[in-house]
Amino acid sequence: MSLTDLIKKNRSCRRFDNSRRITTDEFSLIINNATKVASAANLQNLRYIISNTKRMNDEIFRCLNWAGYLSDWPGPEPEERPSGYIIMLVRSSIEKYAHFDAGIAAQTITLSATELGLGGCLIASINKPLLGNILDLSEDEYSILLCIALGKPIEHIKIEPVIDNQIQYWRDEANTHHVPKRDIEEVIIGEHLDQD
Ligand SMILES: Cc1cc2nc3c(=O)[nH]c(=O)nc-3n(C[C@H](O)[C@H](O)[C@H](O)COP(=O)(O)O)c2cc1C
């Protein structure tokens, strides 16, 4: 798949086939890719906890908030829940550029998952004290940045134009998820180009 196609396919997916587990090799490939990306001052202070067990997945799930714009949807039913998670941590919360590193690594993780035929969703709305307890994390050593839910996608997702600044995603009667994206004319606000 070309990078352009991969980027289009790499949508936030929140409904999965829970019977399809994430293998150790898949986690290794995904995290290996995340270790190769740019890092401010090359500090590489991101750390990961991975899970594919039912027991730990259930514990992680109860710390997460799903799809804020779908106010009447409490999140996926048990059989549509993610079959794996990657929790992204940073070693020192005072590190100035950690959030840039986190974004680059997170996108690398979801692109890698998409290339494997999986899907994912970045989740920042987390009950961090609860998750920290579940994972037995020492607060002075690690801060939780993101949780990346992974699984085999069963959601149909369509990119839509942004009309009248309406950026909220929605679901239709057939359960297709629609996600509006701004177009190039709106996001390039200056051009200084030689003629081709
Ligand atoms: C930093 C960040 C935090 C996010 N946190 C959540 C979250 O807590 N819960 C959730 O359901 N989705 C979360 N998302 C997913 C966004 O809602 C999603 O990226 C957006 O709706 C656009 O959809 P797309 O990823 O398919 O382009 C997050 C995305 C990012 C980049």
The ligand as an ORCA input file, in Angstrom:
! r2SCAN-3c Opt
* xyz 0 1
  C      -4.029     13.191     21.009
  C      -5.305     12.473     20.672
  C      -6.143     12.078     21.693
  C      -7.318     11.372     21.416
  N      -8.097     10.926     22.463
  C      -9.204     10.220     22.197
  C     -10.010      9.712     23.270
  O      -9.706      9.938     24.436
  N     -11.083      8.955     22.968
  C     -11.423      8.675     21.669
  O     -12.417      7.959     21.448
  N     -10.703      9.151     20.625
  C      -9.609      9.913     20.858
  N      -8.844     10.383     19.812
  C      -9.214     10.096     18.418
  C      -9.812     11.352     17.739
  O     -11.139     11.497     18.150
  C      -9.724     11.156     16.194
  O      -8.375     11.238     15.810
  C     -10.559     12.185     15.438
  O     -11.927     11.981     15.666
  C     -10.314     12.125     13.932
  O     -10.530     10.845     13.433
  P      -9.400     10.109     12.607
  O      -8.315      9.724     13.581
  O     -10.045      8.945     11.963
  O      -8.855     11.099     11.614
  C      -7.669     11.094     20.067
  C      -6.820     11.498     19.035
  C      -5.652     12.172     19.329
  C      -4.728     12.594     18.190
*
